Amino acid sequence: MENKMFCDQCQETAGCTGCTQMGVCGKKPEVAAMQDLLVYVTKGLSAVTTQLRAEGKTVPSEVNRLITFNLFLTITNANFDEDAAIGRILDTLAQKRALLGQVSHAGSLPEAARWDAHGRAAFAGKAARVGVLATKDEDIRSLRALITYGLKGLSAYSRHAGALLQEDAEVDAFLQRALAATLDDSLTADDLVALTLETGKYGVRGMALLDKANTSAYGNPEVTKVNIGVGTRPGILISGHDLRDLEMLLQQTEGTGVDIYTHCEMLPAHYYPAFKKYEHFVGNYGNAWWKQKEEFARFHGPILMTTNCIVPPEDNYKDRLYTTGAAGYPGCKHIPGGAGEEKDFSILIERAKHCAPPAELERGEIIGGFAHNQVLALADKVVDAVKSGAIKKFVVMAGCDGRAKSREYYTNFAKALPKDTVILTAGCAKYKYNKLGLGEISGIPRVLDAGQCNDSYSLAVIACKLQEAFGLDDINDLPIIYNIAWYEQKAVIVLLALLHLGIKDIHLGPTLPAFLSPNVAKVLVENFGIAGIGTVEDDMALFFGEAAAPALTADMRVGEILEGKPEAAQVLMEYGMHCLGCPSARMESLADACAKHGMDVEGVLDKLNG
């Protein structure tokens, strides 16, 4: 198989050999091939359903759910099980056979709608011919990939909403029409650009649907301090995005002596009022998805992966890793159950009872819960802070975290921001800066965490409401900068949603998506101002007109603070810290030094940065 310009299973490794070897994501070539084929047959089924709708016929809701689930299963780092993909292919082909008989005019359907086969050998042969390189024209291939990845993200949000019995027939119909369109060789690049933007339109709708589903079931997120330490009882760690799975787990563990901890993108569950009644819902354990190997080993108890992002597990905890929903990994126990069904987590609960409590990784609290309803409740306070000049700019730093060293840029960028800026964040990108202790402005935290990646919808709502509050004609006149980290495929639908809303000058990093051809990238640059990132120093000058002095943070060493800002010594001594000449004291972080002296680190930071 020839080299690709990118791997459609793990997009960060531009220039990799395209699934001919196990890459960063860990998917084996045969797994990636079966997932490519699953996407292909799902597009074929979508062509059939789209034709049925054109003929005025009804598509069964279970077919809509099958198509959505198929796409979700193939999303980055969700499922690594070849048998699971083959099972979905067989189910999809069976549904297609049943529906094809209802089509009155099947002659115009694409080859994918008519293709059928049985067995691994036939599947493997076809998979080798239907991957991303099957489209030879570079620009058409790039646009089809952009649309397909956007639709995968839309499928994830639809699936989560469906778990709470919220569905949107128009979203399903569009998703299938757009999938079918990626098979249509008559569509030009201009046609596909228009479809790309339409995908963003439905991305907004899909995120709104999920927001409605979550808030209807669990209430509007509210400002919440979340414990990042551990208790003394055994625990179960739940990761991913599916709040319904968390609810069932909390219900089934109540009174069992087993505590529940969130991990990575499940952190925002703590912000929902409905979950606060569970006394055994202890806190958040660990950091972003890519630190799983070291952190899961130390948790000691069972881990439940409800969605992406799975890192291929180490042997020292693989037997404690369980999956459910679209997630899967060979050798790990899968908990069955579809939308509206009660899942049985008893196997995890019994296992947890015989495990040691989790090892402590860190102590303290982090604050979040700044979804649109909460921020809009503070709208007058926010507007006043902007009008007074206390807040000069907001910086949207949503998206994904990752293991690459280049992503340290986002930590350093957050540290370097002027003290009159506020970060708006959603997604696991927050783990690069949500524990820095950046302080507050007029009682408003400088990191406003709206929640999961799908809660980027909240950031869009906030921007639209601020536009209204300031009486601006153009949303791009707001004092908001967009500096977004991307990695996995749901980040694509967030980008397309922002473009649909008319937001321009979005910066993406650490690199622009590798699947964008030069011509497609040029369209995005010229029409929407899409750009990459530079160095922190260069971007500070670009965004703020001059290199800004970095704000001091709680994780900085006392000696580092004194070297960069000698006048800080007077402030620290006023607070009672008189041991600044001691070498050991200078090696402590400001947070540790303040804790030792009984000082409020946030108050100290406000004074130091004031």
Secondary structure, DSSP 4 states (H G I P E B T S, - for coil): -PPPSS-SS-TTSTTS-SSSS--TT---HHHHHHHHHHHHHHHHHHHHHHHHHHTTPPPPHHHHHHHHHHHHHTSTTTB--HHHHHHHHHHHHHHHHHHHTT-S--TTS-HHHH----SHHHHHHHHHHHSGGG--SHHHHHHHHHHHHHHHHHHHHHHHHHHTT---HHHHHHHHHHHHHTT-TT--HHHHHHHHHHHHHHHHHHHHHHHHHHHHHH-----EEEE-S--SS-EEEEESS-HHHHHHHHHHHTTTT-EEEE-GGGGGGGGSGGGGG-TTEEEE-S-SGGGHHHHHHHH-S-EEE-SS------HHHHTTEEEETT-B-TTSEEE---TTPPP--HHHHHHHHTSPPPPP---SEEEE---HHHHHHTHHHHHHHHHHTS--EEEE--B---SSGGGHHHHHHHHHS-TTEEEEE-SGGGGGTTTS---EETTEESEEE--SGGGHHHHHHHHHHHHHHTT-S-GGGSSEEEEEE--STHHHHHHHHHHHTT---EEEESS--TT--HHHHHHHHHHH--B----HHHHHHHHHSSPPPPPP-TTSBHHHHHHH-TTHHHHHHHTT---TT-HHHHHSBHHHHHHHTT--HHHHHHHHH-
